[in-house]
Amino acid sequence: MPLYRDFSDDNATILVWKYDEQEQLDINELLEPENADKVKDYHPKKLLEVLMVRKLLKSLKPDSKILYKEREPFLSPKDAEISITHSFPFAAIALSKNKIGIDIEKFNPKILRVIDKFTYENERGFIPSDNEVTFYTIIWSVKESMYKIHHSKHWSLKKHYEVKPFELKYLHHIKCRVHDDKISDEFKARVEFFDDYCFTIVEE
C-alpha cells in the first residue's frame, strides 16, 4: 500500500493515500462490524473511501477500530485522537496526542456559488478577484478542519469559525479561530496542495 503523501509532524501522524485499482480492499477484513449498517447504502466510491481509511489505520494500529459517537469518529481503544477525510480518489487519516482536524477539498469553481453560506462579506476583503476559487477553497477547508476539533459544539461555519487574512506564500501558518459569546479558541492551520486538491491540518 504505497503512500501518496506523508505530512506527519512531531505531534501527529498524517497520511494520504490515493486509490489504486490493484489494491485489495476486503470489506469483511477492514470494516468494523459496528459500522455495517452505516455503510450499507453507500455509493461504491464512498465505500471505497471508508475502506481506504481503515486500510491506513491498519497500517498504523492493526488492533484499533474507528467507531462513531454522534457522527464523530473516535479510536477504540482510545489511545490517540483521530481525524479522517476523503475525496475520491484520496483518503487521509491523522492520529495525534492532541485534538486534530484534517480536510481535503478539490478546487472547483462551484464553491463561488456558496460563499455566503460560510463567510461574511467583511471577511472577503483580502481575497484577489483573479484567484477566488483557491482562497475560498482554503477558507472552507480550514473551517471544516476546525469543525472536526469542535465537533457538534459549533455548527455554523459562517457564524462560529473565522480564518484571518493570509497569503498563498505563507500557507503553513494561517491564523484561525472558533468562537462564540463565551469562548475564543485560536489555532494555526497548515495548508498543502497536490493534484488540484487542497489539504488542511489544524492541531490543538
VOKE-750013 format. One record per residue (C-alpha): residue number from 1; x, y, z. Coordinates in pm, 1 decimal. Each point is the difference from the previous one (the first is absolute). Layout:
<pt><resi>NUM</resi><xx>X</xx><yy>Y</yy><zz>Z</zz></pt>
...
This chain:
<pt><resi>1</resi><xx>0.0</xx><yy>0.0</yy><zz>0.0</zz></pt>
<pt><resi>2</resi><xx>221.5</xx><yy>286.7</yy><zz>-121.9</zz></pt>
<pt><resi>3</resi><xx>-71.5</xx><yy>331.9</yy><zz>169.4</zz></pt>
<pt><resi>4</resi><xx>-74.2</xx><yy>303.6</yy><zz>-214.5</zz></pt>
<pt><resi>5</resi><xx>108.7</xx><yy>260.3</yy><zz>257.4</zz></pt>
<pt><resi>6</resi><xx>127.2</xx><yy>3.0</yy><zz>357.3</zz></pt>
<pt><resi>7</resi><xx>-59.1</xx><yy>329.5</yy><zz>183.8</zz></pt>
<pt><resi>8</resi><xx>89.3</xx><yy>-129.0</yy><zz>346.8</zz></pt>
<pt><resi>9</resi><xx>157.9</xx><yy>231.9</yy><zz>256.2</zz></pt>
<pt><resi>10</resi><xx>131.0</xx><yy>-28.1</yy><zz>355.7</zz></pt>
<pt><resi>11</resi><xx>-351.5</xx><yy>-28.1</yy><zz>145.0</zz></pt>
<pt><resi>12</resi><xx>-196.2</xx><yy>-193.7</yy><zz>-260.8</zz></pt>
<pt><resi>13</resi><xx>13.3</xx><yy>-267.5</yy><zz>-267.4</zz></pt>
<pt><resi>14</resi><xx>-178.3</xx><yy>133.9</yy><zz>-309.1</zz></pt>
<pt><resi>15</resi><xx>-22.7</xx><yy>-223.9</yy><zz>-307.1</zz></pt>
<pt><resi>16</resi><xx>-165.8</xx><yy>36.3</yy><zz>-341.2</zz></pt>
<pt><resi>17</resi><xx>-69.0</xx><yy>-288.6</yy><zz>-235.4</zz></pt>
<pt><resi>18</resi><xx>-112.8</xx><yy>13.3</yy><zz>-362.7</zz></pt>
<pt><resi>19</resi><xx>-218.7</xx><yy>-287.8</yy><zz>-115.2</zz></pt>
<pt><resi>20</resi><xx>165.4</xx><yy>-267.4</yy><zz>-211.3</zz></pt>
<pt><resi>21</resi><xx>-228.6</xx><yy>-247.2</yy><zz>-176.9</zz></pt>
<pt><resi>22</resi><xx>253.8</xx><yy>-276.3</yy><zz>59.7</zz></pt>
<pt><resi>23</resi><xx>-31.7</xx><yy>40.3</yy><zz>378.0</zz></pt>
<pt><resi>24</resi><xx>-222.4</xx><yy>-257.2</yy><zz>168.9</zz></pt>
<pt><resi>25</resi><xx>-257.0</xx><yy>152.9</yy><zz>238.0</zz></pt>
<pt><resi>26</resi><xx>-192.5</xx><yy>-280.4</yy><zz>167.4</zz></pt>
<pt><resi>27</resi><xx>-304.7</xx><yy>139.3</yy><zz>180.0</zz></pt>
<pt><resi>28</resi><xx>-19.7</xx><yy>-306.6</yy><zz>223.6</zz></pt>
<pt><resi>29</resi><xx>360.0</xx><yy>46.8</yy><zz>106.6</zz></pt>
<pt><resi>30</resi><xx>5.2</xx><yy>379.3</yy><zz>35.8</zz></pt>
<pt><resi>31</resi><xx>-342.7</xx><yy>122.8</yy><zz>108.3</zz></pt>
<pt><resi>32</resi><xx>-95.0</xx><yy>-8.9</yy><zz>365.6</zz></pt>
<pt><resi>33</resi><xx>-317.5</xx><yy>-209.3</yy><zz>58.2</zz></pt>
<pt><resi>34</resi><xx>-138.2</xx><yy>296.6</yy><zz>196.9</zz></pt>
<pt><resi>35</resi><xx>-1.9</xx><yy>207.0</yy><zz>-321.8</zz></pt>
<pt><resi>36</resi><xx>-163.8</xx><yy>-253.8</yy><zz>-233.1</zz></pt>
<pt><resi>37</resi><xx>-342.4</xx><yy>166.8</yy><zz>8.1</zz></pt>
<pt><resi>38</resi><xx>154.1</xx><yy>344.7</yy><zz>-40.6</zz></pt>
<pt><resi>39</resi><xx>153.0</xx><yy>-81.5</yy><zz>-339.5</zz></pt>
<pt><resi>40</resi><xx>-255.7</xx><yy>-240.0</yy><zz>-148.0</zz></pt>
<pt><resi>41</resi><xx>-147.6</xx><yy>262.9</yy><zz>-235.2</zz></pt>
<pt><resi>42</resi><xx>324.4</xx><yy>178.8</yy><zz>-83.0</zz></pt>
<pt><resi>43</resi><xx>95.6</xx><yy>74.2</yy><zz>-359.6</zz></pt>
<pt><resi>44</resi><xx>284.7</xx><yy>-234.8</yy><zz>-108.1</zz></pt>
<pt><resi>45</resi><xx>252.5</xx><yy>285.0</yy><zz>-9.5</zz></pt>
<pt><resi>46</resi><xx>-97.6</xx><yy>119.0</yy><zz>347.1</zz></pt>
<pt><resi>47</resi><xx>34.5</xx><yy>-353.3</yy><zz>129.6</zz></pt>
<pt><resi>48</resi><xx>346.3</xx><yy>-19.4</yy><zz>-154.8</zz></pt>
<pt><resi>49</resi><xx>93.2</xx><yy>320.3</yy><zz>184.9</zz></pt>
<pt><resi>50</resi><xx>-115.5</xx><yy>-152.2</yy><zz>329.3</zz></pt>
<pt><resi>51</resi><xx>200.5</xx><yy>-315.1</yy><zz>-62.8</zz></pt>
<pt><resi>52</resi><xx>308.7</xx><yy>198.9</yy><zz>-101.1</zz></pt>
<pt><resi>53</resi><xx>-6.8</xx><yy>181.8</yy><zz>333.4</zz></pt>
<pt><resi>54</resi><xx>-25.0</xx><yy>-336.4</yy><zz>180.8</zz></pt>
<pt><resi>55</resi><xx>292.2</xx><yy>-134.1</yy><zz>-201.8</zz></pt>
<pt><resi>56</resi><xx>205.8</xx><yy>301.1</yy><zz>105.7</zz></pt>
<pt><resi>57</resi><xx>-96.7</xx><yy>-59.0</yy><zz>362.5</zz></pt>
<pt><resi>58</resi><xx>97.1</xx><yy>-369.1</yy><zz>-23.7</zz></pt>
<pt><resi>59</resi><xx>346.2</xx><yy>104.6</yy><zz>-117.7</zz></pt>
<pt><resi>60</resi><xx>40.3</xx><yy>211.9</yy><zz>314.4</zz></pt>
<pt><resi>61</resi><xx>-208.2</xx><yy>-175.6</yy><zz>265.4</zz></pt>
<pt><resi>62</resi><xx>-100.1</xx><yy>-350.5</yy><zz>-111.9</zz></pt>
<pt><resi>63</resi><xx>-214.2</xx><yy>-66.7</yy><zz>306.9</zz></pt>
<pt><resi>64</resi><xx>-191.3</xx><yy>329.4</yy><zz>6.2</zz></pt>
<pt><resi>65</resi><xx>-346.9</xx><yy>85.2</yy><zz>-128.5</zz></pt>
<pt><resi>66</resi><xx>-165.5</xx><yy>320.4</yy><zz>-118.0</zz></pt>
<pt><resi>67</resi><xx>-334.0</xx><yy>38.8</yy><zz>174.8</zz></pt>
<pt><resi>68</resi><xx>-241.6</xx><yy>292.9</yy><zz>13.5</zz></pt>
<pt><resi>69</resi><xx>-175.0</xx><yy>207.1</yy><zz>263.0</zz></pt>
<pt><resi>70</resi><xx>-261.9</xx><yy>228.2</yy><zz>-157.4</zz></pt>
<pt><resi>71</resi><xx>184.2</xx><yy>-17.5</yy><zz>-334.8</zz></pt>
<pt><resi>72</resi><xx>332.3</xx><yy>88.5</yy><zz>163.2</zz></pt>
<pt><resi>73</resi><xx>268.2</xx><yy>-266.4</yy><zz>-55.3</zz></pt>
<pt><resi>74</resi><xx>209.6</xx><yy>-125.3</yy><zz>288.3</zz></pt>
<pt><resi>75</resi><xx>258.7</xx><yy>-270.2</yy><zz>45.9</zz></pt>
<pt><resi>76</resi><xx>-71.3</xx><yy>-315.5</yy><zz>194.4</zz></pt>
<pt><resi>77</resi><xx>198.8</xx><yy>-54.8</yy><zz>214.0</zz></pt>
<pt><resi>78</resi><xx>22.4</xx><yy>376.8</yy><zz>48.0</zz></pt>
<pt><resi>79</resi><xx>376.4</xx><yy>40.9</yy><zz>20.2</zz></pt>
<pt><resi>80</resi><xx>21.4</xx><yy>288.9</yy><zz>-249.7</zz></pt>
<pt><resi>81</resi><xx>-209.9</xx><yy>272.7</yy><zz>-157.9</zz></pt>
<pt><resi>82</resi><xx>-110.4</xx><yy>-64.1</yy><zz>-357.7</zz></pt>
<pt><resi>83</resi><xx>-120.6</xx><yy>197.0</yy><zz>-299.7</zz></pt>
<pt><resi>84</resi><xx>-90.3</xx><yy>-141.0</yy><zz>-340.2</zz></pt>
<pt><resi>85</resi><xx>-87.1</xx><yy>149.2</yy><zz>-337.1</zz></pt>
<pt><resi>86</resi><xx>-56.1</xx><yy>-124.3</yy><zz>-353.3</zz></pt>
<pt><resi>87</resi><xx>-76.4</xx><yy>126.5</yy><zz>-347.3</zz></pt>
<pt><resi>88</resi><xx>33.7</xx><yy>-275.6</yy><zz>-256.5</zz></pt>
<pt><resi>89</resi><xx>258.3</xx><yy>-107.1</yy><zz>-107.0</zz></pt>
<pt><resi>90</resi><xx>164.7</xx><yy>126.9</yy><zz>320.7</zz></pt>
<pt><resi>91</resi><xx>-44.3</xx><yy>-97.7</yy><zz>363.5</zz></pt>
<pt><resi>92</resi><xx>194.9</xx><yy>120.2</yy><zz>301.6</zz></pt>
<pt><resi>93</resi><xx>38.8</xx><yy>-69.6</yy><zz>369.9</zz></pt>
<pt><resi>94</resi><xx>158.3</xx><yy>192.8</yy><zz>288.0</zz></pt>
<pt><resi>95</resi><xx>89.2</xx><yy>-147.5</yy><zz>337.8</zz></pt>
<pt><resi>96</resi><xx>121.5</xx><yy>235.2</yy><zz>270.3</zz></pt>
<pt><resi>97</resi><xx>48.9</xx><yy>35.1</yy><zz>373.0</zz></pt>
<pt><resi>98</resi><xx>-200.7</xx><yy>324.3</yy><zz>-28.6</zz></pt>
<pt><resi>99</resi><xx>-330.7</xx><yy>85.5</yy><zz>-168.8</zz></pt>
<pt><resi>100</resi><xx>51.7</xx><yy>28.4</yy><zz>-374.5</zz></pt>
<pt><resi>101</resi><xx>-211.8</xx><yy>73.4</yy><zz>-305.6</zz></pt>
<pt><resi>102</resi><xx>84.9</xx><yy>-71.3</yy><zz>-364.8</zz></pt>
<pt><resi>103</resi><xx>-193.7</xx><yy>64.7</yy><zz>-318.6</zz></pt>
<pt><resi>104</resi><xx>50.6</xx><yy>-51.9</yy><zz>-372.0</zz></pt>
<pt><resi>105</resi><xx>-182.9</xx><yy>200.2</yy><zz>-268.6</zz></pt>
<pt><resi>106</resi><xx>28.1</xx><yy>10.4</yy><zz>-379.0</zz></pt>
<pt><resi>107</resi><xx>36.5</xx><yy>346.2</yy><zz>-148.5</zz></pt>
<pt><resi>108</resi><xx>-329.6</xx><yy>61.5</yy><zz>-179.3</zz></pt>
<pt><resi>109</resi><xx>-155.3</xx><yy>325.2</yy><zz>-126.5</zz></pt>
<pt><resi>110</resi><xx>-336.2</xx><yy>-115.8</yy><zz>139.0</zz></pt>
<pt><resi>111</resi><xx>116.9</xx><yy>113.9</yy><zz>342.9</zz></pt>
<pt><resi>112</resi><xx>-68.0</xx><yy>359.8</yy><zz>-108.4</zz></pt>
<pt><resi>113</resi><xx>-373.4</xx><yy>-79.4</yy><zz>3.2</zz></pt>
<pt><resi>114</resi><xx>0.1</xx><yy>-68.7</yy><zz>375.2</zz></pt>
<pt><resi>115</resi><xx>240.3</xx><yy>252.9</yy><zz>150.6</zz></pt>
<pt><resi>116</resi><xx>-289.7</xx><yy>167.9</yy><zz>182.0</zz></pt>
<pt><resi>117</resi><xx>-52.6</xx><yy>-323.8</yy><zz>191.5</zz></pt>
<pt><resi>118</resi><xx>342.7</xx><yy>3.3</yy><zz>167.3</zz></pt>
<pt><resi>119</resi><xx>136.5</xx><yy>357.1</yy><zz>-12.4</zz></pt>
<pt><resi>120</resi><xx>-117.9</xx><yy>351.3</yy><zz>75.8</zz></pt>
<pt><resi>121</resi><xx>57.7</xx><yy>281.7</yy><zz>-247.8</zz></pt>
<pt><resi>122</resi><xx>242.7</xx><yy>172.9</yy><zz>238.3</zz></pt>
<pt><resi>123</resi><xx>218.6</xx><yy>-316.0</yy><zz>1.4</zz></pt>
<pt><resi>124</resi><xx>65.6</xx><yy>18.7</yy><zz>-373.9</zz></pt>
<pt><resi>125</resi><xx>188.7</xx><yy>325.8</yy><zz>-46.7</zz></pt>
<pt><resi>126</resi><xx>344.4</xx><yy>-160.7</yy><zz>-30.8</zz></pt>
<pt><resi>127</resi><xx>-100.5</xx><yy>-252.5</yy><zz>-269.1</zz></pt>
<pt><resi>128</resi><xx>129.7</xx><yy>85.6</yy><zz>-351.1</zz></pt>
<pt><resi>129</resi><xx>-270.3</xx><yy>-5.3</yy><zz>-266.9</zz></pt>
<pt><resi>130</resi><xx>220.7</xx><yy>-200.7</yy><zz>-237.5</zz></pt>
<pt><resi>131</resi><xx>54.2</xx><yy>-287.2</yy><zz>246.6</zz></pt>
<pt><resi>132</resi><xx>-325.1</xx><yy>-30.6</yy><zz>192.0</zz></pt>
<pt><resi>133</resi><xx>-42.7</xx><yy>-375.7</yy><zz>-42.4</zz></pt>
<pt><resi>134</resi><xx>334.3</xx><yy>-73.9</yy><zz>166.0</zz></pt>
<pt><resi>135</resi><xx>-58.7</xx><yy>234.2</yy><zz>293.8</zz></pt>
<pt><resi>136</resi><xx>-357.7</xx><yy>-103.3</yy><zz>69.5</zz></pt>
<pt><resi>137</resi><xx>88.8</xx><yy>-369.2</yy><zz>-23.5</zz></pt>
<pt><resi>138</resi><xx>273.8</xx><yy>51.9</yy><zz>258.3</zz></pt>
<pt><resi>139</resi><xx>-237.7</xx><yy>189.8</yy><zz>229.8</zz></pt>
<pt><resi>140</resi><xx>-268.1</xx><yy>-267.9</yy><zz>-28.6</zz></pt>
<pt><resi>141</resi><xx>251.5</xx><yy>-277.9</yy><zz>63.2</zz></pt>
<pt><resi>142</resi><xx>160.8</xx><yy>171.9</yy><zz>299.6</zz></pt>
<pt><resi>143</resi><xx>-343.7</xx><yy>55.4</yy><zz>154.4</zz></pt>
<pt><resi>144</resi><xx>-89.7</xx><yy>-365.4</yy><zz>-60.4</zz></pt>
<pt><resi>145</resi><xx>319.9</xx><yy>-105.8</yy><zz>177.3</zz></pt>
<pt><resi>146</resi><xx>-78.5</xx><yy>224.1</yy><zz>297.3</zz></pt>
<pt><resi>147</resi><xx>-352.6</xx><yy>-140.2</yy><zz>11.6</zz></pt>
<pt><resi>148</resi><xx>144.1</xx><yy>-348.5</yy><zz>44.3</zz></pt>
<pt><resi>149</resi><xx>179.5</xx><yy>118.5</yy><zz>313.7</zz></pt>
<pt><resi>150</resi><xx>-314.2</xx><yy>166.5</yy><zz>138.5</zz></pt>
<pt><resi>151</resi><xx>-239.2</xx><yy>-259.3</yy><zz>-138.0</zz></pt>
<pt><resi>152</resi><xx>-369.3</xx><yy>68.0</yy><zz>75.0</zz></pt>
<pt><resi>153</resi><xx>76.2</xx><yy>289.2</yy><zz>235.0</zz></pt>
<pt><resi>154</resi><xx>-13.1</xx><yy>269.7</yy><zz>-267.8</zz></pt>
<pt><resi>155</resi><xx>-194.9</xx><yy>-90.7</yy><zz>-309.9</zz></pt>
<pt><resi>156</resi><xx>22.1</xx><yy>314.1</yy><zz>-217.8</zz></pt>
<pt><resi>157</resi><xx>317.1</xx><yy>37.8</yy><zz>-207.4</zz></pt>
<pt><resi>158</resi><xx>-109.5</xx><yy>356.2</yy><zz>-69.9</zz></pt>
<pt><resi>159</resi><xx>-89.4</xx><yy>108.5</yy><zz>352.3</zz></pt>
<pt><resi>160</resi><xx>250.3</xx><yy>-181.6</yy><zz>221.1</zz></pt>
<pt><resi>161</resi><xx>310.8</xx><yy>-46.7</yy><zz>-216.2</zz></pt>
<pt><resi>162</resi><xx>240.1</xx><yy>267.5</yy><zz>-120.6</zz></pt>
<pt><resi>163</resi><xx>303.5</xx><yy>-15.8</yy><zz>-227.5</zz></pt>
<pt><resi>164</resi><xx>226.2</xx><yy>303.7</yy><zz>22.2</zz></pt>
<pt><resi>165</resi><xx>135.2</xx><yy>162.6</yy><zz>-319.1</zz></pt>
<pt><resi>166</resi><xx>288.2</xx><yy>-197.2</yy><zz>-150.1</zz></pt>
<pt><resi>167</resi><xx>230.9</xx><yy>-19.1</yy><zz>-301.0</zz></pt>
<pt><resi>168</resi><xx>66.3</xx><yy>-306.0</yy><zz>-213.1</zz></pt>
<pt><resi>169</resi><xx>373.1</xx><yy>18.3</yy><zz>74.4</zz></pt>
<pt><resi>170</resi><xx>-69.5</xx><yy>-52.4</yy><zz>371.7</zz></pt>
<pt><resi>171</resi><xx>-227.2</xx><yy>-303.3</yy><zz>0.6</zz></pt>
<pt><resi>172</resi><xx>149.8</xx><yy>-174.1</yy><zz>303.4</zz></pt>
<pt><resi>173</resi><xx>-96.9</xx><yy>266.9</yy><zz>251.9</zz></pt>
<pt><resi>174</resi><xx>-355.3</xx><yy>111.9</yy><zz>-75.0</zz></pt>
<pt><resi>175</resi><xx>-160.2</xx><yy>148.4</yy><zz>310.1</zz></pt>
<pt><resi>176</resi><xx>-354.2</xx><yy>-112.5</yy><zz>72.4</zz></pt>
<pt><resi>177</resi><xx>-238.7</xx><yy>-32.3</yy><zz>291.3</zz></pt>
<pt><resi>178</resi><xx>-320.3</xx><yy>-155.2</yy><zz>132.3</zz></pt>
<pt><resi>179</resi><xx>-211.6</xx><yy>241.0</yy><zz>202.8</zz></pt>
<pt><resi>180</resi><xx>-333.9</xx><yy>84.6</yy><zz>154.6</zz></pt>
<pt><resi>181</resi><xx>-108.6</xx><yy>248.3</yy><zz>267.6</zz></pt>
<pt><resi>182</resi><xx>188.5</xx><yy>-197.5</yy><zz>267.7</zz></pt>
<pt><resi>183</resi><xx>315.0</xx><yy>-146.9</yy><zz>-154.1</zz></pt>
<pt><resi>184</resi><xx>259.7</xx><yy>78.4</yy><zz>-264.0</zz></pt>
<pt><resi>185</resi><xx>241.9</xx><yy>-282.7</yy><zz>-84.3</zz></pt>
<pt><resi>186</resi><xx>290.8</xx><yy>103.0</yy><zz>-220.2</zz></pt>
<pt><resi>187</resi><xx>170.8</xx><yy>-240.0</yy><zz>-241.8</zz></pt>
<pt><resi>188</resi><xx>253.6</xx><yy>-4.4</yy><zz>-282.3</zz></pt>
<pt><resi>189</resi><xx>-89.9</xx><yy>-194.2</yy><zz>-312.1</zz></pt>
<pt><resi>190</resi><xx>241.2</xx><yy>-167.5</yy><zz>-236.7</zz></pt>
<pt><resi>191</resi><xx>-99.4</xx><yy>-29.9</yy><zz>-366.1</zz></pt>
<pt><resi>192</resi><xx>148.9</xx><yy>-225.8</yy><zz>-266.6</zz></pt>
<pt><resi>193</resi><xx>-78.7</xx><yy>-25.3</yy><zz>-373.4</zz></pt>
<pt><resi>194</resi><xx>19.5</xx><yy>-308.9</yy><zz>-221.9</zz></pt>
<pt><resi>195</resi><xx>-175.9</xx><yy>-123.6</yy><zz>-315.7</zz></pt>
<pt><resi>196</resi><xx>-241.5</xx><yy>296.6</yy><zz>-9.1</zz></pt>
<pt><resi>197</resi><xx>-101.7</xx><yy>-69.6</yy><zz>361.2</zz></pt>
<pt><resi>198</resi><xx>28.3</xx><yy>201.2</yy><zz>318.1</zz></pt>
<pt><resi>199</resi><xx>93.9</xx><yy>-187.0</yy><zz>319.0</zz></pt>
<pt><resi>200</resi><xx>-24.8</xx><yy>175.1</yy><zz>336.4</zz></pt>
<pt><resi>201</resi><xx>124.2</xx><yy>-91.2</yy><zz>346.0</zz></pt>
<pt><resi>202</resi><xx>-102.0</xx><yy>170.9</yy><zz>324.1</zz></pt>
<pt><resi>203</resi><xx>152.6</xx><yy>-122.1</yy><zz>326.6</zz></pt>
<pt><resi>204</resi><xx>-75.2</xx><yy>102.6</yy><zz>355.9</zz></pt>
